Amino acid sequence: MSAPDGSPVGAERSIGQLFATATAEMSALVHDEIALAKAQLRQDVKRGATSGGLFTMAGLLLLFSLPMLNFALAYGIRTWSDWNLALCFLLSFLANCILAGLLAMIGAVFAKKAKKGRGPQKVAASMKETAGVLQKAKPHPRPALPEHRGPEAIEAVARSSS
């Protein structure tokens, strides 16, 4: 198993290698957060589009079906009940309004789901959490240098960091 920079895990790495690894991981984290935000926004847009489409369908159904359905339904009621033709037309209009109301209620349910979708807020909270974790991160303690800093100690430190 090895670290992202190719060095074996557990081996001493230089500050440059550690910084490069941290930078690469931070970059990957930011890219992942952006991808998450895009996916959540895409889902919210789909729900909003579905809601708008259902509202539009309800309106178009009411608009275009009224003449045809009203005539057919009114004459059907008249044939069935022998009531006044005006009352039959009112009943057919009421049936169309009930159907349009049902479609509008279904559209309202989708609109509420789209409004509840909090994709950007979730991503912002996740990024704040990540920033909080990174702010609290502390470097690993390094072993104290020996009192006597002779050439052997300096060579040992140089070997361990390269």
PASEBA-1860 file (N, C-alpha, C; in nm, 3 decimals):
! residues 162
1> MSAPDGSP> 0.085/-0.117/0.000/0.000/0.000/0.000/0.090/0.123/0.000 ~ 0.049/0.228/-0.074/0.132/0.347/-0.081/0.046/0.471/-0.071 ~ 0.110/0.582/-0.040/0.042/0.711/-0.030/0.011/0.761/-0.171 ~ -0.072/0.866/-0.187/-0.106/0.916/-0.319/0.016/0.961/-0.401 ~ 0.123/0.999/-0.335/0.241/1.043/-0.410/0.333/0.927/-0.446 ~ 0.297/0.804/-0.410/0.373/0.687/-0.448/0.468/0.637/-0.342 ~ 0.490/0.712/-0.236/0.582/0.666/-0.132/0.510/0.566/-0.043 ~ 0.583/0.470/0.014/0.518/0.371/0.099/0.461/0.435/0.226
9> VGAERSIG> 0.349/0.381/0.270/0.284/0.432/0.391/0.374/0.402/0.510 ~ 0.387/0.494/0.600/0.469/0.476/0.718/0.609/0.529/0.698 ~ 0.649/0.552/0.574/0.783/0.606/0.549/0.780/0.756/0.574 ~ 0.891/0.808/0.617/0.899/0.953/0.640/0.895/1.022/0.504 ~ 0.812/1.124/0.495/0.801/1.201/0.370/0.841/1.345/0.399 ~ 0.886/1.411/0.295/0.929/1.549/0.312/0.807/1.640/0.325 ~ 0.832/1.761/0.369/0.723/1.859/0.383/0.662/1.887/0.246 ~ 0.745/1.892/0.145/0.695/1.915/0.009/0.601/1.804/-0.035
17> QLFATATA> 0.637/1.679/-0.005/0.551/1.567/-0.040/0.420/1.573/0.038 ~ 0.429/1.606/0.166/0.308/1.617/0.247/0.218/1.729/0.196 ~ 0.279/1.841/0.161/0.201/1.953/0.110/0.137/1.917/-0.024 ~ 0.211/1.849/-0.111/0.156/1.808/-0.240/0.039/1.711/-0.220 ~ 0.052/1.619/-0.128/-0.055/1.525/-0.099/-0.177/1.597/-0.045 ~ -0.155/1.688/0.049/-0.267/1.763/0.107/-0.336/1.848/0.001 ~ -0.258/1.910/-0.086/-0.316/1.992/-0.193/-0.397/1.907/-0.289 ~ -0.345/1.790/-0.327/-0.418/1.702/-0.418/-0.548/1.654/-0.354
25> EMSALVHD> -0.543/1.619/-0.226/-0.664/1.572/-0.159/-0.766/1.684/-0.144 ~ -0.719/1.805/-0.115/-0.809/1.920/-0.102/-0.874/1.951/-0.237 ~ -0.796/1.943/-0.343/-0.850/1.966/-0.477/-0.956/1.862/-0.511 ~ -0.929/1.736/-0.480/-1.027/1.631/-0.506/-1.154/1.653/-0.424 ~ -1.137/1.697/-0.300/-1.252/1.724/-0.214/-1.338/1.836/-0.271 ~ -1.275/1.943/-0.317/-1.350/2.054/-0.376/-1.424/2.009/-0.501 ~ -1.357/1.930/-0.585/-1.423/1.880/-0.706/-1.541/1.791/-0.671 ~ -1.528/1.708/-0.570/-1.638/1.623/-0.528/-1.754/1.705/-0.473
33> EIALAKAQ> -1.724/1.811/-0.398/-1.830/1.898/-0.344/-1.905/1.967/-0.458 ~ -1.832/2.010/-0.559/-1.896/2.076/-0.674/-1.984/1.977/-0.749 ~ -1.936/1.855/-0.768/-2.016/1.753/-0.836/-2.143/1.722/-0.757 ~ -2.131/1.717/-0.624/-2.248/1.693/-0.540/-2.350/1.807/-0.554 ~ -2.301/1.930/-0.555/-2.391/2.045/-0.570/-2.464/2.039/-0.704 ~ -2.392/2.005/-0.810/-2.455/1.995/-0.942/-2.562/1.888/-0.944 ~ -2.534/1.773/-0.885/-2.632/1.664/-0.884/-2.757/1.703/-0.805 ~ -2.738/1.768/-0.691/-2.853/1.807/-0.611/-2.934/1.917/-0.679
41> LRQDVKRG> -2.868/2.011/-0.745/-2.941/2.114/-0.818/-3.017/2.055/-0.936 ~ -2.955/1.958/-1.003/-3.021/1.893/-1.115/-3.150/1.825/-1.069 ~ -3.146/1.760/-0.953/-3.265/1.693/-0.899/-3.373/1.796/-0.864 ~ -3.334/1.908/-0.804/-3.431/2.012/-0.770/-3.494/2.072/-0.895 ~ -3.415/2.091/-0.999/-3.467/2.147/-1.124/-3.566/2.050/-1.188 ~ -3.535/1.920/-1.182/-3.627/1.821/-1.238/-3.762/1.824/-1.166 ~ -3.758/1.834/-1.033/-3.883/1.840/-0.957/-3.961/1.966/-0.991 ~ -3.892/2.077/-1.003/-3.958/2.202/-1.039/-4.018/2.196/-1.179
49> ATSGGLFT> -3.946/2.135/-1.272/-3.997/2.122/-1.408/-4.120/2.030/-1.411 ~ -4.118/1.924/-1.333/-4.234/1.834/-1.326/-4.354/1.908/-1.270 ~ -4.332/1.987/-1.168/-4.441/2.065/-1.109/-4.498/2.163/-1.210 ~ -4.410/2.235/-1.277/-4.457/2.331/-1.377/-4.531/2.263/-1.491 ~ -4.481/2.147/-1.531/-4.547/2.073/-1.638/-4.687/2.028/-1.599 ~ -4.702/1.983/-1.474/-4.836/1.940/-1.430/-4.932/2.057/-1.418 ~ -4.883/2.171/-1.370/-4.969/2.289/-1.367/-5.011/2.331/-1.508 ~ -4.918/2.325/-1.599/-4.948/2.360/-1.738/-5.049/2.263/-1.798
57> MAGLLLLF> -5.030/2.134/-1.770/-5.125/2.035/-1.821/-5.265/2.058/-1.765 ~ -5.272/2.093/-1.636/-5.403/2.119/-1.576/-5.471/2.237/-1.645 ~ -5.395/2.341/-1.671/-5.453/2.458/-1.738/-5.493/2.428/-1.881 ~ -5.408/2.358/-1.953/-5.441/2.325/-2.092/-5.559/2.230/-2.100 ~ -5.565/2.136/-2.009/-5.680/2.044/-2.007/-5.809/2.120/-1.986 ~ -5.806/2.209/-1.891/-5.927/2.288/-1.865/-5.962/2.374/-1.985 ~ -5.863/2.434/-2.047/-5.889/2.524/-2.159/-5.939/2.451/-2.283 ~ -5.868/2.347/-2.324/-5.902/2.282/-2.451/-6.014/2.179/-2.440
65> SLPMLNFA> -6.035/2.125/-2.323/-6.137/2.022/-2.312/-6.275/2.078/-2.281 ~ -6.280/2.200/-2.238/-6.410/2.253/-2.200/-6.514/2.249/-2.312 ~ -6.485/2.298/-2.431/-6.592/2.295/-2.533/-6.636/2.153/-2.569 ~ -6.539/2.066/-2.597/-6.575/1.931/-2.640/-6.642/1.853/-2.526 ~ -6.579/1.855/-2.410/-6.633/1.777/-2.299/-6.765/1.833/-2.250 ~ -6.777/1.965/-2.251/-6.902/2.024/-2.203/-7.020/1.986/-2.293 ~ -7.000/1.991/-2.421/-7.109/1.954/-2.511/-7.144/1.805/-2.496 ~ -7.041/1.721/-2.498/-7.068/1.577/-2.489/-7.132/1.540/-2.356
73> LAYGIRTW> -7.077/1.595/-2.248/-7.130/1.562/-2.116/-7.269/1.620/-2.095 ~ -7.288/1.743/-2.140/-7.419/1.807/-2.121/-7.529/1.732/-2.197 ~ -7.501/1.696/-2.321/-7.604/1.622/-2.396/-7.622/1.481/-2.341 ~ -7.515/1.424/-2.288/-7.529/1.292/-2.226/-7.615/1.299/-2.101 ~ -7.594/1.401/-2.018/-7.676/1.417/-1.897/-7.821/1.444/-1.935 ~ -7.839/1.525/-2.037/-7.976/1.558/-2.083/-8.048/1.432/-2.130 ~ -7.976/1.347/-2.204/-8.037/1.224/-2.253/-8.070/1.131/-2.137 ~ -7.983/1.124/-2.039/-7.999/1.033/-1.926/-8.107/1.079/-1.829
81> SDWNLALC> -8.114/1.213/-1.804/-8.200/1.261/-1.696/-8.320/1.342/-1.741 ~ -8.319/1.390/-1.861/-8.427/1.477/-1.912/-8.434/1.610/-1.837 ~ -8.318/1.657/-1.785/-8.313/1.786/-1.717/-8.298/1.897/-1.819 ~ -8.307/2.019/-1.766/-8.288/2.137/-1.850/-8.145/2.135/-1.908 ~ -8.128/2.176/-2.033/-7.997/2.171/-2.099/-7.896/2.263/-2.032 ~ -7.937/2.377/-1.981/-7.844/2.469/-1.913/-7.786/2.404/-1.787 ~ -7.868/2.335/-1.710/-7.819/2.266/-1.591/-7.721/2.155/-1.630 ~ -7.746/2.089/-1.738/-7.655/1.984/-1.786/-7.519/2.042/-1.823
89> FLLSFLAN> -7.518/2.159/-1.886/-7.390/2.223/-1.920/-7.314/2.265/-1.794 ~ -7.385/2.315/-1.693/-7.320/2.351/-1.567/-7.258/2.229/-1.498 ~ -7.326/2.118/-1.499/-7.271/1.996/-1.440/-7.146/1.948/-1.514 ~ -7.145/1.958/-1.645/-7.027/1.916/-1.720/-6.909/2.011/-1.693 ~ -6.936/2.138/-1.677/-6.830/2.233/-1.643/-6.773/2.202/-1.504 ~ -6.859/2.169/-1.409/-6.816/2.134/-1.274/-6.725/2.011/-1.276 ~ -6.758/1.913/-1.356/-6.675/1.793/-1.367/-6.535/1.829/-1.420 ~ -6.527/1.918/-1.518/-6.397/1.961/-1.571/-6.317/2.037/-1.465
97> CILAGLLA> -6.384/2.121/-1.387/-6.314/2.196/-1.281/-6.259/2.102/-1.174 ~ -6.333/1.998/-1.139/-6.285/1.901/-1.040/-6.160/1.830/-1.091 ~ -6.161/1.790/-1.217/-6.044/1.723/-1.274/-5.923/1.816/-1.278 ~ -5.943/1.940/-1.317/-5.832/2.037/-1.319/-5.780/2.063/-1.178 ~ -5.869/2.066/-1.080/-5.826/2.085/-0.941/-5.741/1.969/-0.891 ~ -5.776/1.847/-0.928/-5.695/1.730/-0.891/-5.555/1.739/-0.951 ~ -5.547/1.777/-1.077/-5.415/1.791/-1.140/-5.334/1.902/-1.073 ~ -5.399/2.011/-1.036/-5.328/2.120/-0.969/-5.278/2.077/-0.831
105> MIGAVFAK> -5.356/1.994/-0.760/-5.310/1.946/-0.629/-5.188/1.855/-0.644 ~ -5.187/1.770/-0.745/-5.071/1.685/-0.771/-4.950/1.773/-0.803 ~ -4.972/1.878/-0.882/-4.863/1.972/-0.912/-4.812/2.042/-0.788 ~ -4.901/2.073/-0.695/-4.860/2.138/-0.570/-4.774/2.046/-0.486 ~ -4.803/1.916/-0.487/-4.721/1.819/-0.413/-4.579/1.819/-0.469 ~ -4.566/1.816/-0.602/-4.433/1.820/-0.663/-4.362/1.952/-0.636 ~ -4.437/2.061/-0.632/-4.376/2.192/-0.603/-4.320/2.195/-0.461 ~ -4.391/2.136/-0.366/-4.341/2.130/-0.228/-4.215/2.046/-0.220
113> KAKKGRGP> -4.210/1.936/-0.293/-4.090/1.852/-0.293/-3.972/1.928/-0.351 ~ -3.996/2.004/-0.457/-3.888/2.082/-0.519/-3.841/2.192/-0.424 ~ -3.935/2.251/-0.350/-3.899/2.357/-0.257/-3.820/2.303/-0.137 ~ -3.853/2.180/-0.095/-3.783/2.119/0.017/-3.643/2.075/-0.020 ~ -3.618/2.053/-0.148/-3.486/2.010/-0.192/-3.384/2.117/-0.158 ~ -3.296/2.089/-0.068/-3.200/2.187/-0.020/-3.059/2.146/-0.061 ~ -3.043/2.122/-0.192/-2.913/2.081/-0.242/-2.802/2.179/-0.209 ~ -2.814/2.307/-0.245/-2.706/2.400/-0.216/-2.679/2.417/-0.066
121> QKVAASMK> -2.784/2.413/0.014/-2.763/2.428/0.158/-2.687/2.308/0.214 ~ -2.716/2.188/0.164/-2.646/2.069/0.210/-2.498/2.077/0.174 ~ -2.470/2.123/0.052/-2.330/2.134/0.009/-2.257/2.239/0.092 ~ -2.323/2.352/0.116/-2.259/2.457/0.197/-2.229/2.406/0.337 ~ -2.322/2.333/0.396/-2.299/2.278/0.530/-2.185/2.177/0.529 ~ -2.178/2.097/0.424/-2.070/1.998/0.413/-1.935/2.067/0.399 ~ -1.931/2.174/0.321/-1.804/2.246/0.303/-1.762/2.316/0.432 ~ -1.859/2.368/0.508/-1.826/2.430/0.636/-1.772/2.326/0.733
129> ETAGVLQK> -1.832/2.208/0.730/-1.784/2.101/0.817/-1.641/2.061/0.780 ~ -1.616/2.051/0.651/-1.481/2.017/0.606/-1.381/2.123/0.648 ~ -1.419/2.251/0.632/-1.330/2.359/0.673/-1.305/2.355/0.823 ~ -1.407/2.324/0.901/-1.391/2.315/1.046/-1.296/2.203/1.085 ~ -1.306/2.091/1.016/-1.215/1.979/1.045/-1.072/2.018/1.010 ~ -1.055/2.085/0.896/-0.920/2.123/0.855/-0.860/2.228/0.947 ~ -0.943/2.317/1.003/-0.891/2.418/1.094/-0.845/2.356/1.225 ~ -0.910/2.248/1.267/-0.875/2.184/1.392/-0.760/2.085/1.377
137> AKPHPRPA> -0.720/2.058/1.252/-0.613/1.960/1.229/-0.481/2.014/1.284 ~ -0.410/1.927/1.349/-0.282/1.964/1.407/-0.176/1.874/1.347 ~ -0.058/1.927/1.323/0.047/1.843/1.266/0.092/1.738/1.367 ~ 0.143/1.628/1.314/0.196/1.524/1.401/0.319/1.578/1.475 ~ 0.335/1.545/1.601/0.453/1.595/1.674/0.580/1.531/1.618 ~ 0.680/1.612/1.607/0.810/1.566/1.559/0.898/1.532/1.679 ~ 0.986/1.438/1.664/1.077/1.409/1.775/1.168/1.529/1.800 ~ 1.196/1.552/1.926/1.281/1.665/1.963/1.423/1.640/1.915
145> LPEHRGPE> 1.485/1.746/1.872/1.624/1.735/1.827/1.714/1.717/1.949 ~ 1.818/1.641/1.934/1.909/1.622/2.047/1.977/1.753/2.084 ~ 2.015/1.760/2.209/2.082/1.880/2.260/2.207/1.909/2.178 ~ 2.281/1.805/2.154/2.405/1.822/2.080/2.373/1.809/1.932 ~ 2.388/1.915/1.857/2.354/1.912/1.715/2.481/1.894/1.633 ~ 2.537/1.785/1.651/2.659/1.756/1.577/2.627/1.711/1.437 ~ 2.728/1.682/1.358/2.707/1.641/1.220/2.625/1.512/1.210 ~ 2.638/1.422/1.308/2.561/1.296/1.302/2.412/1.325/1.314
153> AIEAVARS> 2.374/1.417/1.403/2.233/1.449/1.424/2.176/1.516/1.299 ~ 2.256/1.606/1.240/2.209/1.675/1.120/2.193/1.576/1.006 ~ 2.285/1.482/0.989/2.274/1.383/0.885/2.153/1.291/0.908 ~ 2.125/1.256/1.032/2.011/1.171/1.063/1.881/1.240/1.027 ~ 1.870/1.368/1.058/1.750/1.444/1.023/1.739/1.456/0.872 ~ 1.851/1.480/0.805/1.847/1.494/0.659/1.806/1.364/0.595 ~ 1.854/1.251/0.644/1.817/1.121/0.589/1.669/1.090/0.610 ~ 1.617/1.127/0.726/1.478/1.093/0.757/1.380/1.179/0.677
161> SS> 1.418/1.299/0.636/1.324/1.384/0.563/1.337/1.367/0.412 ~ 1.435/1.295/0.363/1.444/1.278/0.218/1.392/1.146/0.174
END
